[in-house]
Amino acid sequence: MAEDQSDAEYSLQYFGFTPEYFYQDFCQTIIEEMSSVIKTSLKEVSSLSTATPATKAKLHQHVLDVHNQWCERSQAVLLEAEPTIKKFFTIPKNVLLESDALFQKTYTEAEVESLQQEVTNLETEYAKKLKQISQLEMHIATAETYEPLVKQVDEAVSCLQPIVDTINEIKSLEKVSSVFMENRSQLLRGYKGLPIGVTILDLIGYVARVDGISMQPALNPDKTSTDYVFLNRWAVRSLNIKRGEIISLVSPKDPDQTIIKRVVGIQGDLVATIGYKVRVVRVPDGHCWVEGDHTGHSIDSNHFGPVSLGLITAKASCIVWPPSRWQHIKSSLPESRIPLNIISHVMASV
């Protein structure tokens, strides 16, 4: 702080303006604002359409008189407030502000060394944090490389699920088989007319080869291999079949032949036929409508009509061979083969 500075110059150093400059600018701003108001008032008086010229002249003069009176009064007030305004923005040069004390503070060599050590410690800590962040980024990058492997594992698990379902089904059939074997002697004694040739396979099920292309693509999807399926007799013991299930049944055309088809309609359903003698068939009670998935390459209900439930022998539960085809056979029905009564019911509910 220079000792030869005036109070005004010292005030300029801290405020950016002197008290005299602030006072003059303040007075000028007030006068200009009032002049703007007077000009607006004069314009409004001139625009009066209903007033006579004499009335307008009087109003003009009145506005000017008010302006002059206000200016005289304002000048008196500002002159009276000038010392107070200037004093408020004046800092005596003999006053040492806190900022000056901080600026003039000197540091000992020990304090400087302590500050340098603190800065060094902060830099070391910062370097450690940067290293930790770098290691975390490396871990994240490594984890991202495992994502394809995780996806492959998930896909493998989904492929194995049908096999697990098949194993569980076989286990449940084994339980039924054990119960049957435990009570086999009682069954044979209880039913003396039961043929000796009746085996566990007649009650539970058996594995059978699928011939032909009538069930493509669900079964025998290509010519390079033949599917073997487990035909579950136990599942149809009550003849409670469902739409979309693949079943085996005695051919209505040839009692010595067993065919495998998909259930399209059950008793009471309205089925749109494909090449049958009538366009729409209502499936009678105790019957079902069966078709091959490979339309045009299957001899089914579109040739021989509804099939009696008594001809059904088993339900195809799973593909057991070849190993690449291991899977549980799901019940499904193409949208184009859904019975008409089901479609109308869905449309009505919508």
C-alpha positions as CSV (number, residue, x, y, z in Angstrom):
1,M,0.0,0.0,0.0
2,A,1.5,3.3,-1.1
3,E,1.6,6.0,1.6
4,D,1.2,8.9,-0.9
5,Q,-2.1,7.7,-2.2
6,S,-5.2,9.9,-1.5
7,D,-8.4,8.5,0.1
8,A,-10.1,8.7,-3.3
9,E,-7.3,6.8,-5.0
10,Y,-7.3,4.2,-2.2
11,S,-11.0,3.7,-2.6
12,L,-10.5,3.3,-6.4
13,Q,-8.1,0.5,-5.7
14,Y,-10.8,-1.6,-3.9
15,F,-14.1,-0.5,-5.5
16,G,-13.0,0.2,-9.0
17,F,-14.4,3.8,-8.8
18,T,-14.0,7.0,-6.7
19,P,-16.7,8.4,-4.4
20,E,-16.9,11.5,-6.7
21,Y,-17.4,9.4,-9.8
22,F,-20.2,7.3,-8.1
23,Y,-22.0,10.5,-6.9
24,Q,-21.9,12.1,-10.3
25,D,-23.0,8.9,-12.1
26,F,-25.8,8.4,-9.6
27,C,-27.2,12.0,-10.1
28,Q,-27.0,11.7,-13.9
29,T,-28.9,8.4,-13.8
30,I,-31.7,9.9,-11.7
31,I,-32.1,13.0,-14.0
32,E,-32.1,10.8,-17.2
33,E,-34.7,8.5,-15.8
34,M,-37.0,11.4,-14.9
35,S,-36.4,13.0,-18.3
36,S,-37.5,9.8,-20.0
37,V,-40.7,9.8,-17.9
38,I,-41.5,13.4,-18.9
39,K,-40.9,12.7,-22.6
40,T,-43.3,9.7,-22.4
41,S,-45.9,11.9,-20.7
42,L,-45.6,14.6,-23.3
43,K,-46.1,12.1,-26.1
44,E,-49.2,10.7,-24.5
45,V,-50.6,14.2,-24.1
46,S,-50.0,15.0,-27.8
47,S,-51.8,11.8,-28.8
48,L,-55.0,12.7,-27.0
49,S,-57.7,12.8,-29.7
50,T,-60.5,14.3,-27.6
51,A,-58.6,17.2,-26.1
52,T,-58.6,20.7,-27.7
53,P,-55.3,22.4,-28.6
54,A,-55.7,24.7,-25.7
55,T,-56.2,21.8,-23.3
56,K,-53.1,20.1,-24.7
57,A,-51.0,23.2,-24.3
58,K,-52.1,23.5,-20.6
59,L,-51.3,19.8,-20.0
60,H,-47.9,20.3,-21.7
61,Q,-47.1,23.2,-19.5
62,H,-48.3,21.4,-16.4
63,V,-46.0,18.4,-17.1
64,L,-43.0,20.8,-17.6
65,D,-43.8,22.6,-14.4
66,V,-43.9,19.3,-12.5
67,H,-40.6,18.3,-14.1
68,N,-38.9,21.6,-13.2
69,Q,-40.1,21.4,-9.6
70,W,-38.9,17.8,-9.3
71,C,-35.5,18.7,-10.7
72,E,-35.1,21.5,-8.2
73,R,-36.1,19.3,-5.3
74,S,-33.9,16.4,-6.5
75,Q,-30.8,18.7,-6.8
76,A,-31.4,19.9,-3.2
77,V,-31.8,16.4,-1.9
78,L,-28.7,15.1,-3.8
79,L,-26.6,18.0,-2.6
80,E,-27.7,17.3,0.9
81,A,-26.9,13.6,0.5
82,E,-23.5,14.1,-1.3
83,P,-21.3,13.9,1.9
84,T,-23.1,10.8,3.1
85,I,-22.8,9.0,-0.3
86,K,-19.1,9.9,-0.7
87,K,-18.3,8.9,2.8
88,F,-19.9,5.5,2.3
89,F,-17.6,4.7,-0.6
90,T,-14.4,6.3,0.9
91,I,-11.8,4.1,2.5
92,P,-9.2,6.1,4.5
93,K,-5.7,5.3,3.3
94,N,-4.6,4.7,6.9
95,V,-7.0,1.7,7.2
96,L,-5.3,-1.7,6.7
97,L,-7.8,-4.1,5.3
98,E,-7.7,-7.9,5.9
99,S,-6.7,-8.4,2.2
100,D,-3.7,-6.1,2.8
101,A,-2.7,-8.0,5.9
102,L,-2.9,-11.3,3.9
103,F,-0.9,-9.8,1.0
104,Q,1.8,-8.4,3.3
105,K,2.2,-11.6,5.3
106,T,5.6,-13.2,5.1
107,Y,6.3,-16.9,5.6
108,T,9.3,-18.4,7.4
109,E,11.5,-21.0,5.7
110,A,9.9,-23.7,8.0
111,E,6.4,-22.7,6.9
112,V,7.4,-22.8,3.3
113,E,8.9,-26.3,3.7
114,S,5.8,-27.5,5.5
115,L,3.6,-26.2,2.6
116,Q,5.9,-27.9,0.1
117,Q,5.6,-31.2,2.0
118,E,1.8,-30.9,2.1
119,V,1.8,-30.3,-1.7
120,T,4.1,-33.4,-2.1
121,N,1.8,-35.5,0.0
122,L,-1.2,-34.4,-2.0
123,E,0.6,-35.2,-5.3
124,T,1.4,-38.7,-3.9
125,E,-2.2,-39.3,-2.9
126,Y,-3.4,-38.2,-6.3
127,A,-1.0,-40.6,-8.0
128,K,-2.3,-43.5,-5.9
129,K,-5.9,-42.6,-6.8
130,L,-4.9,-42.5,-10.5
131,K,-3.3,-45.9,-10.2
132,Q,-6.4,-47.3,-8.5
133,I,-8.6,-45.9,-11.2
134,S,-6.3,-47.4,-13.9
135,Q,-6.6,-50.8,-12.2
136,L,-10.4,-50.6,-12.0
137,E,-10.5,-49.7,-15.8
138,M,-8.4,-52.8,-16.5
139,H,-10.7,-55.0,-14.5
140,I,-13.7,-53.6,-16.3
141,A,-12.0,-54.2,-19.7
142,T,-11.2,-57.8,-18.6
143,A,-14.8,-58.4,-17.5
144,E,-16.1,-57.1,-20.8
145,T,-14.0,-59.8,-22.6
146,Y,-15.9,-62.4,-20.6
147,E,-19.3,-61.3,-21.8
148,P,-19.3,-63.5,-25.0
149,L,-18.3,-66.5,-22.8
150,V,-21.2,-65.7,-20.4
151,K,-23.6,-65.5,-23.4
152,Q,-22.3,-68.9,-24.7
153,V,-22.8,-70.5,-21.3
154,D,-26.4,-69.1,-21.1
155,E,-27.1,-70.5,-24.6
156,A,-25.6,-73.9,-23.6
157,V,-27.8,-74.0,-20.5
158,S,-30.9,-73.2,-22.6
159,C,-29.9,-76.0,-24.9
160,L,-29.5,-78.4,-22.0
161,Q,-32.8,-77.5,-20.4
162,P,-34.9,-79.8,-22.7
163,I,-32.6,-82.7,-21.8
164,V,-33.1,-81.9,-18.1
165,D,-36.9,-81.8,-18.7
166,T,-36.6,-85.2,-20.5
167,I,-34.6,-86.7,-17.6
168,N,-37.1,-85.4,-15.1
169,E,-39.9,-87.0,-17.1
170,I,-38.1,-90.3,-17.4
171,K,-37.5,-90.2,-13.6
172,S,-41.2,-89.7,-13.0
173,L,-41.9,-92.6,-15.4
174,E,-39.4,-94.7,-13.4
175,K,-41.4,-94.1,-10.3
176,V,-44.6,-95.2,-12.0
177,S,-42.7,-98.2,-13.3
178,S,-41.5,-99.2,-9.9
179,V,-45.0,-98.9,-8.5
180,F,-46.2,-101.1,-11.4
181,M,-43.5,-103.8,-10.8
182,E,-44.3,-103.8,-7.1
183,N,-47.9,-104.5,-7.8
184,R,-47.5,-106.5,-10.9
185,S,-48.3,-109.9,-9.3
186,Q,-51.4,-108.5,-7.7
187,L,-52.5,-107.1,-11.1
188,L,-51.9,-110.4,-12.8
189,R,-53.9,-112.3,-10.1
190,G,-56.6,-109.7,-10.2
191,Y,-57.0,-109.8,-14.0
192,K,-56.8,-113.4,-15.1
193,G,-57.7,-112.6,-18.6
194,L,-54.7,-110.2,-19.0
195,P,-52.4,-111.5,-21.8
196,I,-49.1,-112.8,-20.7
197,G,-47.4,-110.6,-23.4
198,V,-48.4,-107.4,-21.5
199,T,-45.2,-105.5,-20.4
200,I,-44.3,-102.3,-18.8
201,L,-44.0,-100.7,-22.2
202,D,-47.7,-101.3,-22.8
203,L,-48.5,-99.2,-19.7
204,I,-45.7,-96.6,-19.6
205,G,-44.3,-96.1,-23.1
206,Y,-41.5,-96.9,-25.5
207,V,-39.0,-95.5,-28.0
208,A,-40.1,-95.5,-31.7
209,R,-38.5,-94.5,-35.0
210,V,-40.2,-91.7,-37.0
211,D,-40.5,-92.5,-40.7
212,G,-41.3,-90.2,-43.5
213,I,-41.5,-86.4,-43.9
214,S,-45.1,-85.7,-42.9
215,M,-44.1,-84.1,-39.6
216,Q,-41.3,-81.9,-40.9
217,P,-39.8,-79.6,-39.6
218,A,-40.8,-80.7,-36.1
219,L,-39.6,-84.3,-36.7
220,N,-37.1,-85.6,-39.3
221,P,-36.2,-82.0,-40.3
222,D,-33.7,-83.3,-42.9
223,K,-32.9,-86.4,-44.8
224,T,-29.5,-87.1,-43.2
225,S,-30.9,-88.5,-39.9
226,T,-34.0,-90.1,-38.5
227,D,-35.6,-89.0,-35.2
228,Y,-36.4,-91.5,-32.4
229,V,-39.0,-90.3,-30.0
230,F,-40.3,-91.5,-26.7
231,L,-44.0,-92.4,-27.0
232,N,-45.6,-91.8,-23.6
233,R,-48.6,-94.2,-23.2
234,W,-49.2,-93.0,-19.6
235,A,-49.9,-89.4,-20.7
236,V,-52.9,-90.5,-22.8
237,R,-54.4,-93.1,-20.4
238,S,-57.4,-90.8,-19.8
239,L,-57.6,-89.7,-23.5
240,N,-57.3,-86.1,-22.2
241,I,-55.4,-84.6,-25.2
242,K,-54.7,-81.0,-25.9
243,R,-54.4,-78.9,-29.1
244,G,-50.8,-78.8,-30.4
245,E,-49.7,-82.1,-28.9
246,I,-48.0,-84.7,-31.2
247,I,-49.6,-88.1,-30.7
248,S,-49.3,-91.6,-32.2
249,L,-52.5,-93.3,-33.3
250,V,-53.8,-96.3,-35.2
251,S,-54.4,-95.3,-38.8
252,P,-58.1,-95.2,-39.6
253,K,-57.2,-96.4,-43.1
254,D,-54.9,-99.3,-42.0
255,P,-55.4,-100.9,-38.6
256,D,-51.9,-102.5,-38.8
257,Q,-50.2,-99.1,-39.2
258,T,-49.4,-96.6,-36.5
259,I,-49.0,-92.9,-37.6
260,I,-47.8,-89.8,-35.8
261,K,-49.6,-86.5,-36.2
262,R,-50.3,-83.2,-34.4
263,V,-53.7,-82.5,-32.7
264,V,-55.3,-79.5,-34.4
265,G,-58.8,-79.7,-32.9
266,I,-60.6,-81.4,-30.1
267,Q,-64.2,-82.3,-29.7
268,G,-66.5,-79.3,-30.3
269,D,-63.9,-77.3,-32.3
270,L,-64.6,-75.8,-35.7
271,V,-61.7,-76.6,-38.0
272,A,-61.0,-75.0,-41.4
273,T,-60.0,-78.1,-43.5
274,I,-57.4,-78.3,-46.3
275,G,-58.8,-80.2,-49.2
276,Y,-61.4,-82.2,-47.3
277,K,-64.9,-82.8,-48.7
278,V,-66.3,-79.9,-46.6
279,R,-64.6,-76.5,-45.9
280,V,-65.4,-76.4,-42.2
281,V,-65.8,-79.4,-39.8
282,R,-67.1,-79.4,-36.3
283,V,-65.2,-82.1,-34.4
284,P,-67.7,-84.7,-32.9
285,D,-67.7,-85.7,-29.3
286,G,-65.1,-88.4,-28.6
287,H,-63.0,-87.4,-31.6
288,C,-60.1,-85.1,-32.6
289,W,-58.7,-83.6,-35.8
290,V,-55.1,-84.5,-36.6
291,E,-52.7,-83.2,-39.2
292,G,-49.1,-83.5,-40.3
293,D,-46.9,-80.4,-40.0
294,H,-45.7,-80.8,-43.6
295,T,-48.9,-79.7,-45.4
296,G,-49.4,-81.5,-48.7
297,H,-47.2,-84.4,-47.7
298,S,-49.3,-85.9,-45.0
299,I,-52.2,-88.4,-45.0
300,D,-54.3,-87.1,-42.1
301,S,-57.8,-85.9,-41.1
302,N,-57.9,-83.8,-44.3
303,H,-58.2,-87.3,-46.0
304,F,-60.0,-89.5,-43.5
305,G,-61.8,-86.9,-41.4
306,P,-62.1,-86.7,-37.5
307,V,-60.4,-89.5,-35.6
308,S,-61.9,-91.4,-32.7
309,L,-60.0,-90.9,-29.4
310,G,-59.9,-94.6,-29.0
311,L,-57.4,-94.9,-31.8
312,I,-54.8,-92.8,-29.9
313,T,-51.9,-94.9,-28.5
314,A,-49.4,-92.4,-27.0
315,K,-48.1,-88.9,-26.8
316,A,-44.6,-88.0,-28.3
317,S,-42.8,-86.5,-25.2
318,C,-39.2,-86.1,-26.4
319,I,-36.7,-86.8,-29.1
320,V,-34.1,-89.2,-27.6
321,W,-31.9,-89.8,-30.7
322,P,-29.7,-88.7,-32.3
323,P,-27.9,-86.8,-29.5
324,S,-27.8,-83.6,-31.5
325,R,-31.6,-83.6,-31.5
326,W,-32.2,-84.3,-27.8
327,Q,-35.1,-82.1,-26.8
328,H,-38.5,-82.0,-25.1
329,I,-41.3,-81.8,-27.6
330,K,-43.4,-78.7,-26.9
331,S,-47.1,-78.4,-27.7
332,S,-47.6,-75.8,-30.3
333,L,-50.0,-74.9,-33.1
334,P,-49.4,-72.6,-36.1
335,E,-51.6,-69.5,-36.2
336,S,-53.1,-70.6,-39.5
337,R,-54.4,-73.9,-38.0
338,I,-56.0,-72.5,-34.8
339,P,-59.6,-73.6,-34.7
340,L,-62.1,-71.0,-35.8
341,N,-64.1,-71.0,-32.5
342,I,-60.9,-70.2,-30.6
343,I,-60.1,-67.3,-33.0
344,S,-63.7,-65.9,-32.7
345,H,-63.5,-66.2,-28.9
346,V,-60.2,-64.2,-28.8
347,M,-61.5,-61.6,-31.1
348,A,-64.7,-61.2,-29.0
349,S,-62.7,-60.7,-25.8
350,V,-60.6,-58.0,-27.5
